Amino acid sequence: MPALSRSDTSVLGRWWWSIDRWVLFAVVGLIGFGYVMTLAASPSVAERIGEPRDTFIVKQVLFLALAGALVVAVSLLSERELRRLAVVGCAAALALTAATLLIGVEIKGARRWIAFPGFSLQPSEFLKPCFAVVTAWLLAEGKRQPRFPGMLIAGAILGLIILVLKSQPDIGMLSVVVAVFLTQLFIAGLNLLLVGVGFACMTAAGVGAYFLFPHVHNRVTHFLHPATGDHYQITTALEAFGNGGLLGRGPGEGEVKNVLPDAHADFVFAVTGEEFGFLVCLAVVCVFAFIVLHSLLRARSEQSFFIILTISGLATSFGLQAFVNMASSLHLIPTKGMTLPFISYGGSSVLAVALEMGMLLGFTRQRHHGAAP
């Protein structure tokens, strides 16, 4: 790939010289580390539930390969094609998310998945990136055409998403979607007081969820009062970080994956801490932070209001998902079943994040040569 000449006018050549290669390399690094953690964490989990050792490995290798191809394919699209993809994707993801209430598989009291042969799909994962792009487009059109009710339409779509996610229930996903929406409103120039009111309403909704949803009540209570309830998972995860120390116990030498039910998914960061140590965990955090901060800095140099809002929404969504997973593992916030992008096991999450990163690379790519090739 680096051997391509700047004079190469092929689709691949123009893509290579117009893509944000720093973010691309960071994404490739996360996908590669996802392979490593799949090999480290998943065999023990598979054996514990009575499956062949390589069950999760085979699936995740396939998902990560598809994710890499999806990142490249989506980043090749033009701005108009990306926008259309987001609109269609948002409508389809919202319809499928609503369908989970009727035909979804119930796991741990929530209906978030639709079962297909060989895997389960969580449609709400695809709502995050697609809705962020749709919101950016609506807000930008509202700025360009004052009579166009872009903010009202975006708010109405958000209302539908809130209704569906609340019914599943998936309060964590709902919180991320609303936080990204409010961030985009703030960047769009909404009065700071109104943004504050929005976050106050979000806080009030969180308090309401504490009293209305038993699983939210339990998680928050266990977080605030460590002496009560079952803290087995988080206690074991924290012990894993302690056992790993600075350099880790070595690949394959960790024990947390043998006892934690979600060691390959929600608590994969704890497996990373035990086997590879604090320094590797810090490096992972830095890669996520780099992608988010580098993208936000790139947004500052953009001329298109739509592109600015889009990059900000996608980067915020990506960063929040990574933060929630890592902070949960470290007991900095109440536990939430949210995957670590590209590293945790999960086909829906990996493909949705790949779509998100492909869109981010595609929109920042437009910055180099104006109209898309």
MOJO-V667345 format. One record per helix or strand of 2 or more residues. SS is the DSSP state (hx for helix, st for strand). FROM is the first residue (numbers start at 1). TO is the last residue. If there is no record, write none. Layout:
# MOJO-V667345
ss:from:to
SS:FROM:TO
SS:FROM:TO
This chain:
# MOJO-V667345
ss:from:to
hx:11:18
hx:21:48
hx:55:75
hx:79:103
st:105:107
st:110:116
st:119:121
hx:124:144
hx:150:168
hx:171:187
hx:192:212
hx:214:224
hx:232:244
hx:256:258
hx:268:300
hx:305:329
hx:347:369
